[in-house]
């Protein structure tokens, strides 16, 4: 067997003899790097070329894009992203531009083998290990010291114990562990492995099983009511920080807005562990909902990030995307992940230290439910679906032809900093399965102060890349009232959008502070509470922050078109603390004074 125990070095980019063609290529790369450097923000969902799948055999609903269960590792200064059923993986140097590498670690579905599902990715010394979910014993653990070059070989041909939703973890002392589990009947397990042979050392141990009787957020269902099925625990991931072990897990179901990652804290890699009361990552409101089954990693500056699964669940329950959010640890070593404004523009990695709340660009959504027009409409797929802040609804033009357009009225002259274009799967070609190479989107964005005189905002008429969630940060903000998107080319289906989202500043006054905010915690079930406040005419949404300490309001729920919220996520044994802020196109109000609910 191979002992992958070489210390991790930094490596230099190999450079051979210089030829004119290489110089031309390097010049092009430098030009690309210059244009990339102008963009300092990103916006969830992550804009990668998601593969197509009919899983779970609902092909009569049509092909659709999907992936989930993401793992990002920082390996030799680059970020490597693996996720479910993508026939390969991505790497990035900046967490913005992702390069796909085709690699069928296993054979395609129709050959009798599974594709890489909910993978484990681990680092031992200078070697990356990859292993897919399985309950059999004939799956290979793959190894590479140059994944960017797609160079892989088996570490072990048949992993003896297998495991679904596995995670590999190397401790500081060199010991190697695996965690796994995906069930509503069985817990998350952990076991030490021999790093040379990958054979188990001892027997696996139970790490944790859900306690939905206590923690409301662990209840199954869109409304957290445990209807239909018991909740699932899955997606283990281990992070070590300052000598403590933070074992993360996903619950209660991947198809729900409340899909979240919890965290357990212990003093050793195999426990015992104590749960943090609230989820580490949870995002039940806003455009892109769900933040479960993910992983935590550090950027090149030492700051933490958390990537996890966003749910759509329209074509089928397993239609999903990916999102990444700032994360970290506070002075009391409580682990946090900030999903507040989690689908608005945020800053990419930098040397600035992550503090909770930092990283948000401050660019507000300018066109929520504002007047919108389109060149044509297919049936009931109304243009209003493109700016209702719901990724599950979409507008579709009558065709995918060049010249189809959609136009958004911001209501007044506003400062526009960025635009996100979220394409929807409408009438996708039946031959699309897995990774479909060579497809691309092309369009032109225009802006206008009056809807009559138009200027070009962005020209992607020559684009040759697949950009299902394209995000454009303007090098120079513009003053505009109208934004128009004109289709040039669709890779498949109709010209359809789940979200045309325009960010910046409305050039007006911020909303006033919320009045009469109250929390009515039920006596019957302390896991739940009814939150109410006075509605505001100068706000389109509200952020509710809450937690189990007044200085740790790390969970946030964005609420649109309502002045109440039924919260069902609490730890029944803890006192909770709450604050709320109002949101409009020009900014955010001052938060209310923190109140508590026993």
N, C-alpha and C positions, 0 to 999 in steps of 0.2 A: 504494500500500500504506500501511498505518497504522503509524506509528512509536509503539509503546507504550513511551515512555521518560520518563513523568512521574515525578518523585520521589514516594516513598510517604509520604502524610501520615496522621496520625491523624484520624478523622472523628468528628463529633458526631452523635448520633441526631436525625434530623429531627423537628420538632414543630410542628404546625400549630395551627389554632384549637381551643380546648378546648370540647368538647361533653360533655353528661352521659354519653352512651354511651362516649366515650373515657375519661372519668374512671372509669367502672365497670370498663372493661377494664384500666386501669392499676392500679386497686385489686386486681383479681383477680391481676394479674401480681405485685404486691408481696406478696400472700399466698403465691403459689407460690414466689417467691424466698425468703421467710422459711422455708418448709418445706424447700426445697432446701438452704438454708444449713446446716441441721442435719446433712446427710449430708456427711461429709468423706472417705469412702472409695468405692472402686469394686471390682469383681471381674470378672475375665475368665471366659468370653468376654464381649465387649462386648454390652450389652443394647440392640440396635437392631432395627428391623423388617426383618429380612433378607427379600429377595424369594424367590419360588419359581421353580424351574427343573427341566426334565427333562434338561438337558444331561448327558452326551452322547447324548441320545435313548434313554435307558433308561427310557422312560415306563412300561413294564410294572412297574417297581419302585415306582412311585408318585411323586407330586410331593414335593419336599423343599425346604427352605431352603438357600441357598448363596450365598456370596460369597467373594472372595479378592482378592489383589493390591492391598492398600489403600495409599492415599496420604492423608496428613493434611498440610495446610499451615496455618500461622498467618497469617491474612490480616486486617489491620486489627483485631487483637485478638480475633478469633474463630477457631475451629478448623473447617476444612472437610474432610470425609471423602468421598473418591471410591473406588469399588471396582468389581469386575467385575459387569456385567450386572444393575444395580439400577434402571435406568430413572430415574435421578436421583442425588441426593447428599444428604449431611447437613451441618448446621452445629451448633456448640455453643459456648456461652460459657464452659463449665466442664469439658468432657471427660466429663461424666456424663449430661446430658440432651441427646439428639441430636434435631434437628428435620429431618425428611425434606422435600426439595423435589423434586417430580416434574419431570423434564426429560428428554425423549427427544431427546438430542443427534442421534441417528440414528434411522432407522425401526426398528420391531420386527423380530424375527428372521424372521417369516413373510412379510415384504415383500421379502425378497431382500437386506436390509442387515443388518449386524451391529450389535448393541447395544454400548454403550461397554464395552470389555473391556480389562483391565489398563491403565488410563489413565495418561497423563502429565499432571501438573498443575504448572505453573510460574508464577512471579511475575516480571514485568518492570515495574519502576517501580510504578505504582499499578494494574496490570492483571493479572488472573488468566487464564491460558491453560489450556485443556483439550483433550486429543487422545487418541483411542482407538487401540488396537493395530490395525495393518493392514499388509499387504504390497502394497496397491494404492496408486495415486497420486491417488485422487479423494476422499480423506477430508478433512474440514474441520478446521482448528484454530479453536476457539471462544474468544472473549474476553469478559471482563466486568469492570466496575468496581463492580458491585453484585450479586454472586452471591446474596446473601441475598434480594434482590427478584426473583431468577430472570430477570435481564436479560442476555441473551447475543446476540452477533452474530458473524458470521464474521470472523476476522482474515485468513485466506487460505482460499479455497474448496477448493483442491486442494493438499495438501502434497506436494511433488515427490518426496520419497524414501521416505516411509512408514517403518514399523518396528514390530516386535512387542515388547511390554513396554517401551515407551519411557519415558524420563525427561528432563525439561527442567531445565536448571541455568543460572542467571544468576550470573556471577562478579562480584566486587567492582568490577572495571574496566568492567562493563557488557557484556562479551562473553557470548554466549549459546551453549549447547551442548545437544546431544541425545545420549543413550546408549540403546542398544537391543540386544535379542537374546534369543531363547528357543529353545534347540536343544541336542541332544546331539552335534552335529557341527560347529557353528560357534561362535565366541567372542562375547563382548560387544563391541560396537563403540561408538566415540565420534566425534563430528564437530562442528565449529563451524558455527553458522547465522548468516545475516544477520538481525539482529533486526527489520529493517524488512520484508524480503521473505520471510523464512523459507527462502531458498535456501541450499543448502550452500556453505560456503567450503572449497574443496579437496576432498579425498576422505576417506572415513571411515577410521578407524584401528582396528586390533585392540587392545582393552584387556586382555583376559584370557580364557584358556580353562582349564577344570578340569584339575587335576593329581591325579587320584584315586590314582595310583601312589604319591603322597607323603602326601596328606591323607586319612586314613581316613574322615572325615565326609562327603566328597564322593562316596563310593561309592553306587550306586543300590540301592534296595530297603529293605524294612522292617528287614532284618538287615544292611544295608550290605555286601552280598556281590556286587554287580554282576550278579545274575542277571536274566535277561529282557531288560533294556535297558542301554545305557550311560547314565551320569548326565547330567542336564540342567543347564545354566546359564541363568539368566533373571533378570528383575526388577531391572534396574539402578537404583541411586539414588545421587546424589552429595551429600555433605555437606562443607562447608569449615569448618575450625576452626584458628585460630591459624596461618593461612597454608599449612596442609597440606590435601590433597584425599583424602577417604575415599570410595572408590567401592565401594558395597555391591552384592551380587548374591545371588540365591537358588539353592539346590541341595539335594539331587540330584533330588527329585521331590515334587510337592505333595501326594501321597496318603500320605506316610509320616510316622511319628512323628518321624523325624530330619530332617524338612524344616527348613532353617536358612538364615540369611543370613550370608555371609562378608563380609570387608572387605579392600580393597586400599588401600595408602597411597602417595601420590605427592606430588611438589612442583609439579606442573602439572596442569591439568584433563584433558589427554590423555596423561598418563603421562610416563615409565614408572612402573609401580606395583609395590610389593612386598606380597605377601599377609601378613596376620596369620595365624599358624599355625592358630588355632582359630576357630570361628564367632563372629560378633558376637552373634547371637541363635540359641539352640537350646533346645528344651524337649522331650526325648524321654520324659519321665515325668510322672506326675500325671494329673489329670482331663482337662485340655485340652492336647493335645500338638501339637507343631509350632510353628515360629516362623520361617517363611521367606517370601520375596517380600514385602518391606514397604518402609517409608520411615522416615526420622528427621526429627524436627522439634523446635522449641523452644517451650516454653510462654511465657506472658506474663511470667514471672519469669526467663527466660533458661535454664532447665533443659532438658535434652534428654530426649526420649522416642522409643521405637521401636515402631511398629505393624507387625504382620505376620500371616501366615495360620496359622490353627489347622485341623488336619485332623480330619475325622470318617470320610469314605470308606466309608460303609456302603451308602447308597442307590446311590451310584456313587463313583468315585474322586475326583470333583470336588465332593463335599459338604463344605463348609468354613465356618469362622467366622473372627472377627477377635479379636486380643488386643493390648494395648499395655502396654509395660513401661518402667520408668525406664532411662535410658541416660546416657552421659557420656564424659568423657575423663580419664584419670588424669594424674599429674604428669609422666609420661614420654610423654604424648600418645598412649597406647594407648586405642583406642576400646572401650567395654564396653557391654553391655546386661544387666541383671539379671533373669533369669527364675526365680531361686530363689523358691519359694513364689509362682510367677507366676500361679497361678489361685486364690490366697487373697486376702482383702481387702488392698488397698493404699491409701495416701493419694493424694488428688487433688492437682493442682498447688498449690504454696504457695511462699512465699519461701525456705523451707529449701533449702539447696544440695544437689544430688544428689551423694551419695557411694555407692559400691557397697555394697549391703546396706541402705541407708536406704529408707524408704518403706513397708516392710512393717508392717502394723498390729500384728502379734504375736498376732492372733486365730487360734486353732488350729481344725482340723476336729474336731468333737465326735462325729460319728456314723458314722465309717468302719466299715462291716460290722457295725454294732451291730444288735440285734433291730429288726425293722421289720414292720409289719402294714398291710394295705390292705383296702378295702371289697370289692374283687373283683380277679380277675386274668384277663387274656386269654391263654389258652394258656400258652406257656413264658415269657412276659414277666414274670418273677418280681419281687416287690417288692424282693428283694435287689439287683436291678440298679440301683435308685435310689440306693444308697449304697455302691457298689463302686469309686468313683473312676475310672470308665471311661465317657467320654462316648459311646462306641460301643455300649454296652448300655443298655437301658431297660426300665422297668416300664410296663405298660399295664393300666389298668382295663378291664373288659368293655364299658364304654360311655363316652361323654363327657357323661353326664347330671349335672345338679346333684345334689350329695350324695355323689358318689364321693369317697373320701378315702384318704390314706396317713398313717401315724403312725410316727414314729421315736423309739426309746428310746435316750437318751444313756448309760444305764447307771448314772448317779448324778446328783444335783443339780449342775448346772453353770451357769456364767455365760454367757448367750447374748447376743452382741453383734450378730449379723447372720445372715441366711438368704438363700441363693441358690436360686432355683427354675429349673431347666433343663428346658424342655418338649421332648418328642421328637415327631417327625413319624410318627404312626401313622394310616394309613388317611386320608390327606389328600384332600380333594375334588379330582376330576380337572380342575375348571375353574380351579384356581389356577395361574397362570402369570405370572411377573414380579411387579410390585408389586400386591398385593391390598389395596386401601384399605378402611377401615371395620371391620377385624377387631380383636378384642380378647380378652384373658384376664380372667377374674374369679375370685377365690378369697378365702378367709378362713384366716388362720393362727391357731392356738390353742396355748397352752402350759399345762403342768400339772406339779405336783411328784410326782403319784402315779398319773396316768393315769385319775383319777376326777373330780377337780374341775378344770374347765377355765376359762381366761380368754383373752380375745381378745388376740392378739399384733399382728396387722395385719389391717385390713379393706380389701380391694380388691374388694368386691362391687359397687362402682359404677364401677370402672375402665373406661375406654373406649379404652385404648391397647394396642398390640401389644407384648407383653413376653416374648419367647421365652426370655430369660435374665435374668429379673427378679432384682434384688438389693435387699434391704431392710436398711439399717443402722438399728438401733434407737436412738432418741434417748436412751432410758434402758434399759440392759441389764436382763435379768430372770434370776431363778434358776429353773431348770426342769430336769426330767428328761425330759419327753415334749414333742415338737412334732408337731402335727397340721396337715396341709394339706387343706382341704376345697374341692372344685371347685364353682364357681358357674356358670361358662360357659367353654367351649372354642370357639375360632373355627372349628375343623374337626377331624374325626377323634375318636379316643378321648382320654380323660384319660390322658396318658402323660408320664413323666419320665425323662430320662437322668441327672438328678442332683438330689436334694434334699439340699443341703449346709448344715450348721449350724455357725456359727463362734463362738468365744468362748474360754472357759477351763474346763478340767475340774475346777478347784478341788482339784487334787491335786499331787503332786510331779512335777517335770520328770524326764525320763529321765536315767540315768547316762551318762557318756561311753562311747563305743564301745570295745570291747577287741579286741585282736589283729587290727587292720586291716593287710592286706598287699596289695601290688600285684605281680602276676606278669606281667611284660611278655614277650611271646613272642619268641624268637630268630628264628623263621621269618618273622614279620611284625611289625615294630615299630609298625605302626599300631594294633595291638590289645593288650589286656591283660586279665587275669582278676583281678578285685578280690574279696576275701573278708574277712569279719569275723565275730566271734562274735555270734550272734543274741541279742536282748534281749527279755525278756518285758514290759518296761515301755515298749515303743516300737511304733508301728504303721507307721513309715516311717523312711527315712534319706535325708539329702541328701549326695551325693558332690560335692565341689568339686575342680576340677582346672585346671591351666594350665601354661604353659611357664616360669613364674618363681614362686618361693615366695610373693611378695607380689601375684600376679596370678591368683588362682584364680577367674577370672571365669565359668567354665562350671559348671553345676550340673545334676545328675540326681537326681530323686526316685525312690526304689525302695520299693515296698510288698511285703510278704509274701515277702521273700527276704533272705538274708544273703550274697549274692554278686551280681556284675554283670559281664557280658562287655562291656567297653568297646572300641569299634572306631573311634574318632573321631580318633586322634592323628596328629600330624605325625611321620613316621618318622625325621626327622633331628634331632628335639629331645628333650632331657630333660624329663620331666614331673614335676609336683609335685601331691600329693593330700592331702586332709583329708576327714573324714566327721563328721557329727553325727546323733544320734538324735532322733526327733520323737514326741511323744505329745500327748494332749489338753490338757496343762497347760503345754507349752512345748517348748523345744529344749535339748539337752544342750550342754555345752562341746565345741567341735570338738577332734578329735585333733591331736596334733602333726603338722605337715606332713612327709610322707615323699616321697622321690623315686624315680623309675624311669628308669634310663638307656635 
